[in-house]
Amino acid sequence: MFEIVYRYDPAFPHEPVPQTPAEAMAWLERGNHHFATLLDVPSLTEQSRRVLPLDPRDFGLGGTDDKAPAQEPFAAILGCADARVPTEIVFEQGCNDLFVVRVAGNVVGSECLGSLSYAVHHFHSLKLIAVIGHLHCGAVTAAVDLYMQPGKYLAFATNYPIQSIVNRISPAVRGAVLALRRVHGPDVTDRPGYRASLVELTVVLNAAWAAFSLKQELADREDSPLGVVFGVYDLVSRYVRLPIALSGPGTPDTGLHPPPGDERAFEQLGDRVADGAFIRALLG
């Protein structure tokens, strides 16, 4: 059995908050580790518990006046709308800790960019922006299938909202195609797991590209610079990671990562993931 408990301790009403991008990233990684290991108990008869401190004033409770609580998130997250990836739970954070924007495929559209820009310029507590993709992403799968079967594009062309999401993922699809060819040769398309490996490699490059874009747009804040990172949530291990090793307990490649800084760095990232045990296993 496991449980997540939110608790207010009047003896310690104020949790210290991250003061730097590095501290903010460490908080997210630590929270994700706690969440991922919730089920690491020998049997269902034993109990695993995580206690999350909270301040009721973040909910508007216990204040001395009628003012609404101020927003004071320490990190902004651009994530996918997938119901299997509940952002605050994945990082074991509470109310008013994260400013979360979720959209299918975690793509950087104008509305998402506007929301994150608002957070960057209005919340001085903000220290970090993180883009979180996830394995088995439906939006990325649609973009990959459209690449592999271009004859279906007309069906998307009449649905502008869906077309907009797929088009934003397409550069990452192309980058993943080239990486698989560089690492595994031109015949990689004949491998039984080519489609699956293309999907998951695209997930990585799509998240990295979104983080790169946000860094270009938002990181140079006047009062203090922001950190920008990315990661991929593994639905099997429950870790946010760079999927190079095989999925499962003890995965060594967990954590958040800075986005590549130029075209060559993107190629190196694609090649590194394509050459890892995770993609090799998918290829068959």
WOBELHU-V438313 format. One record per residue. N is the residue number from 1. RES is the residue in three letters. SS is DSSP state (H for helix, E for strand, - for the rest). Layout:
n=N res=RES ss=SS
n=N res=RES ss=SS
//
This chain:
n=1 res=MET ss=-
n=2 res=PHE ss=E
n=3 res=GLU ss=E
n=4 res=ILE ss=E
n=5 res=VAL ss=E
n=6 res=TYR ss=E
n=7 res=ARG ss=E
n=8 res=TYR ss=-
n=9 res=ASP ss=-
n=10 res=PRO ss=H
n=11 res=ALA ss=H
n=12 res=PHE ss=H
n=13 res=PRO ss=-
n=14 res=HIS ss=-
n=15 res=GLU ss=-
n=16 res=PRO ss=-
n=17 res=VAL ss=-
n=18 res=PRO ss=-
n=19 res=GLN ss=-
n=20 res=THR ss=-
n=21 res=PRO ss=H
n=22 res=ALA ss=H
n=23 res=GLU ss=H
n=24 res=ALA ss=H
n=25 res=MET ss=H
n=26 res=ALA ss=H
n=27 res=TRP ss=H
n=28 res=LEU ss=H
n=29 res=GLU ss=H
n=30 res=ARG ss=H
n=31 res=GLY ss=H
n=32 res=ASN ss=H
n=33 res=HIS ss=H
n=34 res=HIS ss=H
n=35 res=PHE ss=H
n=36 res=ALA ss=H
n=37 res=THR ss=-
n=38 res=LEU ss=-
n=39 res=LEU ss=-
n=40 res=ASP ss=-
n=41 res=VAL ss=-
n=42 res=PRO ss=-
n=43 res=SER ss=-
n=44 res=LEU ss=-
n=45 res=THR ss=-
n=46 res=GLU ss=-
n=47 res=GLN ss=-
n=48 res=SER ss=E
n=49 res=ARG ss=E
n=50 res=ARG ss=E
n=51 res=VAL ss=E
n=52 res=LEU ss=E
n=53 res=PRO ss=E
n=54 res=LEU ss=-
n=55 res=ASP ss=-
n=56 res=PRO ss=H
n=57 res=ARG ss=H
n=58 res=ASP ss=H
n=59 res=PHE ss=H
n=60 res=GLY ss=-
n=61 res=LEU ss=-
n=62 res=GLY ss=-
n=63 res=GLY ss=-
n=64 res=THR ss=-
n=65 res=ASP ss=-
n=66 res=ASP ss=-
n=67 res=LYS ss=-
n=68 res=ALA ss=-
n=69 res=PRO ss=-
n=70 res=ALA ss=-
n=71 res=GLN ss=-
n=72 res=GLU ss=-
n=73 res=PRO ss=-
n=74 res=PHE ss=-
n=75 res=ALA ss=E
n=76 res=ALA ss=E
n=77 res=ILE ss=E
n=78 res=LEU ss=E
n=79 res=GLY ss=E
n=80 res=CYS ss=-
n=81 res=ALA ss=-
n=82 res=ASP ss=-
n=83 res=ALA ss=-
n=84 res=ARG ss=-
n=85 res=VAL ss=-
n=86 res=PRO ss=-
n=87 res=THR ss=H
n=88 res=GLU ss=H
n=89 res=ILE ss=H
n=90 res=VAL ss=H
n=91 res=PHE ss=-
n=92 res=GLU ss=-
n=93 res=GLN ss=-
n=94 res=GLY ss=-
n=95 res=CYS ss=-
n=96 res=ASN ss=-
n=97 res=ASP ss=-
n=98 res=LEU ss=E
n=99 res=PHE ss=E
n=100 res=VAL ss=E
n=101 res=VAL ss=E
n=102 res=ARG ss=E
n=103 res=VAL ss=-
n=104 res=ALA ss=H
n=105 res=GLY ss=H
n=106 res=ASN ss=H
n=107 res=VAL ss=-
n=108 res=VAL ss=-
n=109 res=GLY ss=-
n=110 res=SER ss=H
n=111 res=GLU ss=H
n=112 res=CYS ss=H
n=113 res=LEU ss=H
n=114 res=GLY ss=H
n=115 res=SER ss=H
n=116 res=LEU ss=H
n=117 res=SER ss=H
n=118 res=TYR ss=H
n=119 res=ALA ss=H
n=120 res=VAL ss=H
n=121 res=HIS ss=H
n=122 res=HIS ss=H
n=123 res=PHE ss=-
n=124 res=HIS ss=-
n=125 res=SER ss=-
n=126 res=LEU ss=-
n=127 res=LYS ss=-
n=128 res=LEU ss=E
n=129 res=ILE ss=E
n=130 res=ALA ss=E
n=131 res=VAL ss=E
n=132 res=ILE ss=E
n=133 res=GLY ss=E
n=134 res=HIS ss=E
n=135 res=LEU ss=-
n=136 res=HIS ss=-
n=137 res=CYS ss=-
n=138 res=GLY ss=H
n=139 res=ALA ss=H
n=140 res=VAL ss=H
n=141 res=THR ss=H
n=142 res=ALA ss=H
n=143 res=ALA ss=H
n=144 res=VAL ss=H
n=145 res=ASP ss=H
n=146 res=LEU ss=H
n=147 res=TYR ss=H
n=148 res=MET ss=H
n=149 res=GLN ss=-
n=150 res=PRO ss=H
n=151 res=GLY ss=H
n=152 res=LYS ss=H
n=153 res=TYR ss=H
n=154 res=LEU ss=H
n=155 res=ALA ss=H
n=156 res=PHE ss=H
n=157 res=ALA ss=H
n=158 res=THR ss=-
n=159 res=ASN ss=-
n=160 res=TYR ss=H
n=161 res=PRO ss=H
n=162 res=ILE ss=H
n=163 res=GLN ss=H
n=164 res=SER ss=H
n=165 res=ILE ss=H
n=166 res=VAL ss=H
n=167 res=ASN ss=H
n=168 res=ARG ss=H
n=169 res=ILE ss=H
n=170 res=SER ss=H
n=171 res=PRO ss=H
n=172 res=ALA ss=H
n=173 res=VAL ss=H
n=174 res=ARG ss=H
n=175 res=GLY ss=H
n=176 res=ALA ss=H
n=177 res=VAL ss=H
n=178 res=LEU ss=H
n=179 res=ALA ss=H
n=180 res=LEU ss=H
n=181 res=ARG ss=H
n=182 res=ARG ss=H
n=183 res=VAL ss=H
n=184 res=HIS ss=H
n=185 res=GLY ss=-
n=186 res=PRO ss=H
n=187 res=ASP ss=H
n=188 res=VAL ss=H
n=189 res=THR ss=H
n=190 res=ASP ss=H
n=191 res=ARG ss=-
n=192 res=PRO ss=-
n=193 res=GLY ss=-
n=194 res=TYR ss=H
n=195 res=ARG ss=H
n=196 res=ALA ss=H
n=197 res=SER ss=H
n=198 res=LEU ss=H
n=199 res=VAL ss=H
n=200 res=GLU ss=H
n=201 res=LEU ss=H
n=202 res=THR ss=H
n=203 res=VAL ss=H
n=204 res=VAL ss=H
n=205 res=LEU ss=H
n=206 res=ASN ss=H
n=207 res=ALA ss=H
n=208 res=ALA ss=H
n=209 res=TRP ss=H
n=210 res=ALA ss=H
n=211 res=ALA ss=H
n=212 res=PHE ss=H
n=213 res=SER ss=H
n=214 res=LEU ss=H
n=215 res=LYS ss=H
n=216 res=GLN ss=H
n=217 res=GLU ss=H
n=218 res=LEU ss=H
n=219 res=ALA ss=-
n=220 res=ASP ss=-
n=221 res=ARG ss=-
n=222 res=GLU ss=-
n=223 res=ASP ss=-
n=224 res=SER ss=-
n=225 res=PRO ss=-
n=226 res=LEU ss=-
n=227 res=GLY ss=E
n=228 res=VAL ss=E
n=229 res=VAL ss=E
n=230 res=PHE ss=E
n=231 res=GLY ss=E
n=232 res=VAL ss=E
n=233 res=TYR ss=E
n=234 res=ASP ss=-
n=235 res=LEU ss=-
n=236 res=VAL ss=-
n=237 res=SER ss=-
n=238 res=ARG ss=-
n=239 res=TYR ss=-
n=240 res=VAL ss=E
n=241 res=ARG ss=E
n=242 res=LEU ss=-
n=243 res=PRO ss=-
n=244 res=ILE ss=-
n=245 res=ALA ss=-
n=246 res=LEU ss=-
n=247 res=SER ss=-
n=248 res=GLY ss=-
n=249 res=PRO ss=-
n=250 res=GLY ss=-
n=251 res=THR ss=-
n=252 res=PRO ss=-
n=253 res=ASP ss=-
n=254 res=THR ss=E
n=255 res=GLY ss=-
n=256 res=LEU ss=-
n=257 res=HIS ss=E
n=258 res=PRO ss=E
n=259 res=PRO ss=-
n=260 res=PRO ss=-
n=261 res=GLY ss=-
n=262 res=ASP ss=-
n=263 res=GLU ss=H
n=264 res=ARG ss=H
n=265 res=ALA ss=H
n=266 res=PHE ss=H
n=267 res=GLU ss=H
n=268 res=GLN ss=H
n=269 res=LEU ss=H
n=270 res=GLY ss=H
n=271 res=ASP ss=H
n=272 res=ARG ss=H
n=273 res=VAL ss=H
n=274 res=ALA ss=H
n=275 res=ASP ss=-
n=276 res=GLY ss=-
n=277 res=ALA ss=H
n=278 res=PHE ss=H
n=279 res=ILE ss=H
n=280 res=ARG ss=H
n=281 res=ALA ss=H
n=282 res=LEU ss=H
n=283 res=LEU ss=H
n=284 res=GLY ss=-
//
